[in-house]
């Protein structure tokens, strides 16, 4: 019965996660993970692209990983960073006084957050953007969003 179970692989080490993020940063335009824009990619093509990411990733580390393992790890890292960003946004816009209880992002999480904002998935809300300038009949006025 134990033979039917899939063998569990070792967890990603911190330096492996850093290497994976580096590879994804380099191949970001090819992956187009945001699922937006004019060029939608078929699932088969995405598997090929993730396998290429896995090949490049595995060249620099001791543990070989498959494309699906790299994709799953990326999704997990993406989820953790997204939750922290959402928490921080809620805390900054919270009313009631007192200092906000912000979750600190590690340098690696900051790199992931930069990738997520590049796709347009994470945007600054109008409450965080501040005032905007508007041109009215030759004069300039400030409009609050």
N, C-alpha and C positions, 0 to 999 in steps of 0.2 A: 504494500500500500504506500509506503514512504517513497518508493521508486517512481510513482506517478507524479509526484510533486515537482514543480520546476525548481531548479537550484537557485537559491537567492545569491545575488552578487553582492560584493562588498559595497558599503556606502561610499559616496563621493567624499574625498578628502577636501579640505579647504583649498589647497593649491590646485586641485582638479576642478573645483567650481570656478576658481579664478581663470584657469586656462579655458574652460568652456565659455565663460563670458567674453574673454578675449577673442576667441574664434567666432562667436556670434556677432561681436562688434564688427569684425572684419567682413563677415558674410551677410550683414544685416539686410542690404538691399536685395540680395538673392532670396533670402528667406521670406521677406515681406509678410511677417507674422501678423501684421495688423488686420489683414483680410479686407483692406479697403483699397480704393484706387481702381484704375481701369484694368490692371492685369491680375486677374484671379488665376490661381494655379491649381491644377488638379491634385487630388490626394496622392496619386502615384508619383507625380513630379515632386511633391513636397517630401515624400519618403526618400526619393533619390537625393534631394538636397540635404535632408537631415543625415543621410548616410555619408555624404561628403563632409559634413561638419564633424561626424563621428570619426572619420578617417583622419582628418587634420588634427582633431583633438587627441586621438589615440597615439599619434606620432610623437607627441610631446610628453606623454605620461606613461607610467608603468602598467596601468590597468586598461585593457582594451574595452571600449564601450560601443554598443550598437547605436544606430540612429534613433531608435525608439527610446533607449535609455537616456540619451542626451536630450531629446525632446521633452521627456517626462521631467527630468531634472530642471530644465529651463522653465517649464510650466510651474513647478514647485517654487522656484526662486522668484519668478514673476508674481505668483500669488502672495508670497510673504511680503515682498516689497509693496505690492498694491495695497495690502491690508495696512501696512505702516503708513503709507501715503494718505489713505482714506482716514485713518485715525488722526493723523496730524492735521488734516484739513478740518475735520470735525472739531478738534480742540481749538484751532485758531479762530473758528467762527462761533464758538460756544459763547453764550452770554452767562453772566452770573459773577463776574469778577474773579480775581485771582490769576495767577500765572497759568498758562496752558501746560498740560502734561504731555509734552511731545516725545515721541519715540525717536531716538537717535538712529540715523542711518549710518551703517559702516561705509567705508570707502567703496567696497564692492557693491553694496546696495545702492549707493549714489550713482555708480556707473550703470546699473540696471535701470534705475529710475530715469536716467538721461536717455537711455534707449527707448523706454516706454513713452516718454514725452515726445521723442522724435517721431513716433508713429501717430501722434495725435490722440492716443488712447487716454492719456492723463493730461488734462488741461487746467490752466489756472482759471478759477471761476471769476465771475465779474466782481464779486465781493473782494477778492484778493487783488484784482488788477488795479484798482484805484481810479482816480478821475481821468477822463479823456478830454482832449482839447477838440473843440469844434470851431470851424470857421463860419461866422455869420456876418454877411454883408460887409466884408472888409475888416470886421473886428473879430477878436478872438474871445470866446467864452469857454468856461469849463463846465462840463456836464458830468455829473456823477452817475455811475451805472447803477 
